[in-house]
């Protein structure tokens, strides 16, 4: 086990922690451990890939249609061919 010291905790935050700990039948230290443990578990269970986020976005919104500019496929005069020699 490690020790963690947190300085400069707002008095109102401390009072609310004490009240929450009492409601849950814990010491304030045990309550803070529980809160930190839950916060870390929530974060790690929410780790999703960008692809999964986009898939969920499409599912919820139906996706997004973008207006793309017209592409001139016949005029390649401004396109330079790279020289790899």
N, C-alpha and C positions, 0 to 999 in steps of 0.2 A: 504494500500500500504506500501511496505517496501522500505528502502533505501539501496543501495548497492554501496560500494566504491571500486574502482579497482585502485590499485597503480601500479606504474612502468610499464605503458603502453609504448611500443616502439613508438618513435616519428613517424616512418613511418606508423605504424598501426593507430595511431591517425589521421594522415593526410589522409589516405585512408578512414577511417570512416567519416571524414568531407566531403570528396569528394562524398562518397556513399550517405550520408545524403542529400547533396545538390542535387544530381541527383534524389533522391526520394522526394524532397520537404519537408524534415523533419529536425528537429534539430538533432544534433549529439546524444543527450540523447534519443530522440525518436527512432532514427535509432538503437541504441544499444538495446533498449527495444524490438524492432521488431526482431532483429537478435537473441536475447536470447529466445524470445517466439517461434520463428520458430524452433530453435535448440531443444528445449524441446519437442515441438509437434512432430518433426520428430523422436526423440528418442522413445517417448511413442508409436507412431504408428508402430515402427519397433520391438516392443517387441513381440517376437515369441518364442514358445517352441522349445526345442531341437528336438522333433519329427517332427515339421513343417520344421525345417532347414534340417533335414535328408531327409524328403519327397521331398523337393525341390532339394536337391542334387541328389537323385535318378532320379528324373524327368529330370534334366538337363544332367546327365552323364550316365544314364542307370545303375547306381550302380557300385559296385566294387566286383570283384570275388577274393576271398582270397584262397591261397593254404594252406589248413590245414594239419598238420602232421597226419600221419596214427594213428589210435587209436587201441591199442591192447585190445580188449574186453574180451579176454580169460584169461589174466594174471592179477589177482587181489591180488597177493601175497604181494605186497608192500602197499596195501590199508588196513589201520587199521579201525576197526569198533569202533565207539565211545561208551563209557560206560556211560549211563545216570543215573545209579543207585545212 
